[in-house]
Amino acid sequence: MPSISKFEGITIYIYPNEHGKPHFHARYQAEWCKISISKLEVEAGYLPPKQLRKVRVWATRHKEEILSAWEKSQNNKTTGKISPTPYRD
């Protein structure tokens, strides 16, 4: 799977050629969710509150990089990796 970042057991993914609004996926253990890049709202799935908070903090601090990775993925380009830190409040 095309992961772009990993931290504290959470893995962040952007899949190539996905349709819809720009978004990314986060997985923690058996849980997963789809999160909009613009508003950082959960569009589908579930993450425990503690992990979702960490994902949102991380995504807020890396929003431009995540959007760039989304755009690259839609054009079949390599997204690269995004730093896992900082993800703490």
N, C-alpha and C positions, 0 to 999 in steps of 0.2 A: 504494500500500500504506500502511496506517496505522502509520507509524513513530512511536515515542515518544521515541527518542533516537538520536544518532549521535556517534561518536568514533573517531578513528584508523582510519577505513575500515570500522568495524563499525557496523551498523545494527540497532537493536532494534525489534521489532514485537510488537504485540498485536492479534490479529484478533478482530472482533466475533463473538459467538454461537458460539464454539468450545466443544466439549464436553470433559469430563474435568476433571482437577485443574487449578487455576490454574497457568498457565505463560506463557512468552513465547518468542519466536523471535529468534535472533541470526544475522546474515548477515555474512560476511567474504569478499569476492571471490566465488568460485563455491561456497564452502562455507556450510552453514547448520546450525543445530541448534535443537532444542526443549528448553527448560530449565524445570524445575519451580521455582516461586517459593518454596515452603516449604523445600526442601533444596538448591536450586541444583544439582541433578543433571541431567545430560544425559539426556533421555528418548528422543531420536531424533536422528540426524544426527551431524555432526562439525564441530568448529572446531579450527584448529591450537592447540596448547597455550598459546602466548603470548597469543593473542587470547581464548581461553577463560578464562585467568587474569584478564585485564582485565575481561571481562564479569562474572565472579564477584565481583571486587572492587567494581565499579560496582554490581552488583545487591545486594550485602550492604549497601552504604551507602544504597541507595534502596529497600529492600525494601517498606516501608510504602507508598511512592508507587506502586511497581509493582503491588502487590496492589490498591490503590485503582483504578488504571487498568484492571486486569483486571475488577474488579467493575463499573465503569462500562461497559466494553465489552460485558459480558454483558447489560446493560440498554439497549443501543443508545444510550448516551450518549457524548459526546466524551471521549476519554481525556486529551487535552492532551499536553504535552511534559514530559519529565523531564530535568533538567540532565545534560549529558554528563560532568560532573566531580563528584567525583574518581573516577578509575578506575585510579589507580596505587597500588601498595602503599606 
